[in-house]
């Protein structure tokens, strides 16, 4: 896993999800456009949908 940049803009988000939802997130993260990890997938979705 890549290290996060050490900046003042780095925040930590903790969420609780069900095992079923976690599995769906992991399956989604396997798609190349999402970066391969659940964290990168969530970052991508937040950034994409904040531009709409």
C-alpha positions in Angstrom: 0.0 0.0 0.0 1.3 3.5 -0.9 2.1 5.9 1.9 -0.1 8.9 2.3 1.5 12.2 1.8 2.5 14.0 5.0 0.5 17.2 4.7 -1.9 19.3 6.7 -4.6 18.3 4.3 -4.5 14.6 5.2 -7.5 13.4 7.2 -8.6 10.0 8.4 -12.1 8.7 7.8 -13.4 5.7 9.8 -16.7 4.1 8.7 -18.6 1.0 9.7 -20.0 -1.2 7.0 -21.5 -4.6 7.0 -19.5 -7.6 5.8 -21.7 -7.9 2.8 -21.1 -4.3 1.8 -17.4 -4.7 2.5 -17.3 -7.6 0.1 -19.1 -5.5 -2.6 -16.6 -2.6 -2.0 -13.7 -5.0 -2.4 -15.1 -6.4 -5.6 -15.6 -2.8 -6.9 -12.0 -1.9 -5.9 -10.6 -4.7 -8.1 -11.7 -2.8 -11.2 -8.7 -1.0 -12.6 -10.2 2.5 -12.6 -10.6 2.4 -8.8 -7.0 1.7 -7.9 -7.2 -1.8 -6.5 -7.9 -1.0 -2.9 -11.1 -0.2 -0.9 -9.5 3.1 0.3 -8.6 4.2 -3.2 -12.0 3.2 -4.4 -13.7 5.4 -1.8 -11.4 8.3 -2.5 -12.2 8.0 -6.2 -16.0 7.9 -5.6 -15.9 10.9 -3.3 -13.8 13.0 -5.7 -15.9 12.0 -8.7 -19.2 12.7 -7.1 -18.1 16.0 -5.6 -17.6 17.3 -9.1 -21.1 16.7 -10.2 
